[in-house]
Each structure stands twice: as C-alpha cells, then as structure tokens.
C-alpha cells in the first residue's frame, strides 16, 4: 500500500488516495475522528499516475466530488506533437533531459507514457504547473521531481517546512530516505539537487515512515 496524506486545513486536500482500502480508512478517519464532512475535501492530488497511488480515486470522488489534479507534464507526454505549437511561457515546467520531440514509432509512448496512463489520465480534471501554487492552497508549492517517473511531483510548504514527495523518495524499515530512479539518471540527479536546496524538516514519502529532522535530505541513498 502507498501512503495517503490529508492536508487538514480549512478545506482539505487528499494526496495520493492509493487503493480502495486506503480510501475506506481515510473516510472512516474523517467521519469518526475528525468529525468533518467529506464535502470539505476540495482537491485530490496525484504525485504520479502509478496504480498503487491512484486506484482509489473513483471511490473517493463518489464521496467528495472533488477535482483530481496531476502534473501538466502528463499532457506533454500524451500529446508531444502539440508542444511545438504551445507558447514557451505556457508550457509546463520540465527538467531539460525530457525529449522535446517524440522518438520514432512507439518507443516514446512506451518509455515515457506507459499504456495504463491512457486510462489514468481520464481521472484528471486539473493540470498542475510548477509556476503556480496548489489551487486553493497557496502555501503549497508544486515541485517537478522526475526520476521515478517523468510526471512525478512533490508538494512543498516553505512555511511549515514539509515535503510530500510521493515515490520520488521512499523510506525502508526506518532507514535513510531512498531516491529511486526508473526513467533517466540525469533527471534523478537534478531532482535530488533541487530537493536538497529546500529547507525541509518534515519528509513524507510515498512508501514507508515519515522522517522528522533538521536535515532529512542530507543522507539519501540513490538506487538506479
């Protein structure tokens, strides 16, 4: 099971609903412990489109009817032929190693936009651009973090010094955070550099236990 996070503010955000079991546990927690109506969830955010983070979206939407948001880079991966016709200032932020033109045949599609993403994109109502804050929640910044997947994003709150990082980083059995690459080594290195520049005291991974400390990103294991 992936980790599901709840931003418990005046209006709530669910980050990575995970499986239907995650969603059932979340709904029970909201109604029996927080005593908050499910309609106060105003946004569902996906850090990337892998099924272990997205399988519960439909069930959650049935209860809260909140829009689903994910990286705008997914649009670029799904329709690379449209990139050239889009003004540069309106293109989603992306690290330089992502190809700007589609590769021959289906290789581009299979490497960067796997077939199950076609199904997952139908869940998405809002596209997140790194130049903007999280809609309705301006304290949360969108940080592109390709490496695990090209569309991976983190959410960062500079006021509370919290970083929600999806599968960009995970923790295993209480050890140091592990950054795991699956697409491009240069993206992975760039992402690690960007994240280390952030002032983080609370690290919330996509799998494993959170890490609380003054410098949780200093000792990071890299797996390729």
Residue, then its C-alpha position, 0 to 999 in steps of 0.5 A: x500500500x502507498x501512503x495517503x496524506x490529508x492536508x487538514x486545513x480549512x478545506x482539505x486536500x487528499x494526496x495520493x488516495x492509493x487503493x480502495x482500502x486506503x480510501x475506506x480508512x481515510x473516510x472512516x478517519x474523517x467521519x469518526x475522528x475528525x468529525x468533518x464532512x467529506x464535502x470539505x475535501x476540495x482537491x485530490x492530488x496525484x504525485x504520479x499516475x502509478x496504480x498503487x497511488x491512484x486506484x482509489x480515486x473513483x471511490x473517493x470522488x463518489x464521496x467528495x466530488x472533488x477535482x483530481x489534479x496531476x502534473x501538466x507534464x502528463x499532457x506533454x507526454x500524451x500529446x508531444x506533437x502539440x508542444x511545438x505549437x504551445x507558447x514557451x511561457x505556457x508550457x509546463x515546467x520540465x527538467x531539460x533531459x525530457x525529449x522535446x520531440x517524440x522518438x520514432x514509432x512507439x518507443x516514446x509512448x512506451x518509455x515515457x507514457x506507459x499504456x495504463x496512463x491512457x486510462x489514468x489520465x481520464x481521472x484528471x480534471x486539473x493540470x498542475x504547473x510548477x509556476x503556480x501554487x496548489x489551487x486553493x492552497x497557496x502555501x503549497x508549492x508544486x515541485x517537478x521531481x522526475x526520476x521515478x517517473x517523468x510526471x512525478x511531483x512533490x508538494x512543498x510548504x516553505x512555511x511549515x517546512x514539509x515535503x510530500x514527495x510521493x515515490x520520488x523518495x521512499x523510506x525502508x524499515x526506518x532507514x535513510x530516505x531512498x531516491x529511486x530512479x526508473x526513467x533517466x539518471x540525469x533527471x534523478x540527479x537534478x531532482x535530488x539537487x533541487x530537493x536538497x536546496x529546500x529547507x525541509x524538516x518534515x519528509x513524507x514519502x510515498x512508501x514507508x515512515x515519515x522522517x522528522x529532522x533538521x536535515x532529512x535530505x542530507x543522507x539519501x541513498x540513490x538506487x538506479 
